[in-house]
Amino acid sequence: MIYKKYINENKVKGGYFNMYSIFEKFADSEELLQDSLITFGPPCSDDKTNGIKITMWETTRLRLNDALLLNKHKAIFVPSESIKKVFIESGVTRPIEVFDGFIDDVYTYQPHKNKNKLIFGLGFNKSLTRKNEINTIDYFLEAFEGVDDVELWIKTDQVVNTEDNEKIKIFYDVYSNEQMVDWYSNLDVFISLSKGEGIGMFNLESMAIGRSLIANPFLTVQDYLNDQNGYLLDYDLVRPKELFYFDCGRWSSSKKESVINTFKQAYNNKHLIKEKGVLASKTAEKYKASIAVPKLIQKLKQYV
């Protein structure tokens, strides 16, 4: 299995590794894929070519070198029509297929727990500030200054300095999928002020659990977030300042007033959180691995 050997040798981490780990459970039994070069990784990864590339991106333009690298593949698979458009406008000429991102089937609807506090959730790993975690914390504290019955729970692998604020709880331990289900089930609503998401695994997992999402409807996120199952933030399109995304078009920047007003709206209309959460869980059904991965495999077979 060339794709398995290759991804393990290169130690792809984070979202790509999680996707591959789920994918291989289904692909191992597919004979047509056994000798195929299928790689998971960002467009800029220095990988083998002439195969199939499963990738994504977080801004409105690729770097020229990334587009040239992608053009050496048989086909490119991306998780949304909006990212496909970005690739085409950036100069990618190889066939581009769209697939649904996928999450483990363990993430299923969990009823809200009865408790005295409304709990907002935030999750990010290895952020380059793309996840906008600092502003998320600041806006949360400003929105709920003087309010005692709210908390922000943060699941991360990065050190977060919140000056021991009693409204903030941070969870650093590595969790299994089952432990993450329990963590999500304690939340009431999930926040993502991310400036750009290729998929947004935290988003989809929390929605599958039945938690409404507060986020920018930008790139792939607009495929699964609407005003019925969550809260759409107002945002500006701005140039990324991070070196990794330098000269890569635009990404989204949540408007502070919109964020704070949305936090307060959720807090003041708690019944809507649960109603939106039920719809969020239904929206996330199509992203369950047992549904999405077989569809992906059928598309891959066209190119092996």
N, C-alpha and C positions, 0 to 999 in steps of 0.2 A: 504494500500500500504506500505508494510514493507520497501521497499527501500527508499521511500520518507520520512517516519518517521525517519528512521535511519540516513540518511545523514543530515537532518535538526537538529537533536539532537546534532550531533557531529560538527556542524558548519564548515563544510569543506569549505575552501576559495580558491580563486585563480582559476587556470585553471580547477581543478576538479569541483568546484562549478559552473563555467560557463558551463562546459559540461553537468552537471546534469540539470541545468536550461533549457537548450535546449532540452535535452533528455526527460524530464518529459512532455513537450508539446505534444510529440508524444506517450509516453508510457501510459499516463493517460487513453487512450481509449482502451488499450490492456488488455482484461480480463485475459489472461494467465499470465500476469505479476503482477497482483494485489496483490497476496499473496507470491510473490517471494522475496527472500533476494538478492538484487542486490546493491552492494556498490561501490562507487567511492572514490578512495583515493590512496595514495602512498603505496608501498608494506609493509612499516614499520608501517603503521597505526595499532593501537590496536583495530581492529574491530571484529565484529561477523564473525564466519566462517561457513562452510557447505553451503555457498551460492555461488554466482557468483561475482567475483571481477573484476572491470574495473580499470585498473591501467596502469602505464608506468614507465620508468626509464631513467636516463641520463648518465650512465656510462656503462662500458663493463662487470661489474659483480655486482651481488646482494650480500648483506651480508648473511651469513649462516642463521641467525635467520629469515630474511625476506623470504628466500626460504622455510624454515620450516613452516612459517605462511601461505604462499601461498598454500602450499601443503595440507592445511586443508579445502580448498575450493573445490566446485564441478568443477569449471572451472575458468580460468583466461582469460580475454580479454585485448589485448594490441594493440597499434595503428601501428605496423609495424613488418615486418618479422625480421628486425634486432634486435628489442627488444625481440621478441620471442626467437631468438637464444641466446641472453644474458641470458634469464630466464632458458632455457634448460641447458645451460652450467654451470649455477649457482646451478643446482640441483632441479629445479622445475619439478615435475613429473606428475602433474595434467594436464588435457587437456588445451591447450592454443589456443585460437582463435584470429585471426587478424582482426581488423576492421579499417575503415578509420576514422581518427579524423574529427571533424565537426565544422563548424562555422555557425553563423546566416546567413540566406538567404539575409539579408539586404546588405551584402557586395557584391556589384556588380560593374562592370567596370565603372570607371569615367574618362573622358578625362583629359589629362594633362592641367593645367591652364597656360595661357600665363603670364609670369612674368620675371623680370630681374635677378632673382637669381635661381640657382639650389639648390633644397632643399633635403637633405638626412634626413631620419627618423630613430629614435631608440626608442624602447619601452621595458620597463621592469617593473615588480612589485615585491617587496619584494626580491630583489636579494641577494644571499649569495655570490656575485661576480661570480656566475655561468654564468650570462649574460655577463660578461666581459665588463661592461659599462665603467669602468675607462680607459682601454686601447682603447676602441672605440673612446672616446673623445680625448684622447692624439694623437692617430694616425690620426684622422680627422684634428686636428689643425696642426699637422706636415705636412700632405699632402698638406694643403691649406694655408700654411703660406704665407702671402703677397697677397693672392687671395681674392678679395672683394665680388665676386658675387656667393658665396656659403654660405649655412647655415646648421646647424644641429638642427633639432627639436627633442626634447626628451619628450615622454609621459611616466610619471612615478608617483608612489606614494611615492617615496623616495627622501629625500633631496639630491640635487646634487650641489656640489661646483665647479663652473666653473670660479670663479673670475670675474664674470660679463663680460665674453668675448662676444663681439657683434656678433660673428658667431653662438652662441649657444642660442636657445630659449627653455625654459622648460615649460611644461604644466602639472600642478599638479591636476587640478580639476577632479572630477569623471565625466566621459562622458557616455552618453547613446550610444547605438549602432549607432544611426543616427548621433550623434555628432562625433563619431569615423570615420564614413564614410567621413564626411566633413574634418576631420583632415588628414586622409590618402590622400584624393584627392588633398591636397595642396603639397604633397610630390612628388618627382620625382623618388626616389629610396629608398629602405628600407635596413637597415644594421642590421645584427645579428651576432656578434662575439661570441655568446653563446658557451660555452664549451660542452654543451650537451642539447638536447631537446627531451622530450618525444613525443611532437607533434610540438609545436611552433605556438601558436595561433596568435600572432602578425604577424608572417611570412605569414601564410595562409590568414589572413584578408587583409594584404597589397597586396598580390598577387591577390586576388580576385578583389580588386579595380583596378588592372592593373599596379601595381608598381613592377618593377624588384627587386630581392632580392640578396643581397651580404651576403654570409654565408658559414660556413664550411659544406661540404656534409657529415655529420656524423650522424649515427643512423637514426632516422625517417626523418630528413631533406633531406637525399639523395633520398627519395621516390618522392619528389616533386620539387627538385631543379636540374637544369641541365644548360649547357652552352648556351642553346637556350632561356630559360626564365629568366636567371639571371647570377650571377657571382659566380663561385666556388673558394673559397680560399684554399690556401695550408695550411696545419696544421700538427702539431706534436701530437702524442698520449702521454699524460703525466699523472702522478699520481695526483689525486686531493689532494689539500692541505686542503680543507675545512673539518671540523670535521664531518659534516653530511655525507660526501661521503668517509670518511677515509677507506682505504683498500678495495675500490670498483673498482679495475681494473684501467682502463684508461678513459680519456675523451679527447676532442680535444682542442688544443691551437693554435689559428691562428698565422701564421708567419707574423711578422711585415712588412717585405718587400712586401709580397704578398698583404697584406691589403692596404698599401699605394699605391702600383702600381695599384691596382684595383680601388681605389677611383679616382685616376688620369685618369685611362682609361675611367671610366664612365663620368667624367667631360669633357674629350677631345672628346668624341664620343656621344654627347647628343642624336643623332637620334637613336642610338642603344638602349638607355634606353626605349624609347617609343615602339620600336619594340619588345624588350624583355618583356615589360609590357603587351602587348596584349597577348602574348603566356602565360605569368604567369597567367593572368585572366582565360584563357582556361584551364590551368592545375588545377586551384583551383576549377573548377566547380564540380568535383567529391566529394569535401569536403563540399559542401553546405548541410545544415542540412536536407533539403527536399529529398536529394538523399542518404546521408550517414546514417542517423538515421534509416530509415525503413529497410535498409540492416542489420544494427546492431541488430535491434529488431528481425528480422527473425532468426539470429544466436542465440540470447539469448533464443528463444523459444525451441531450441533443448535441453536446460539444465534445464528448470523450471519444 
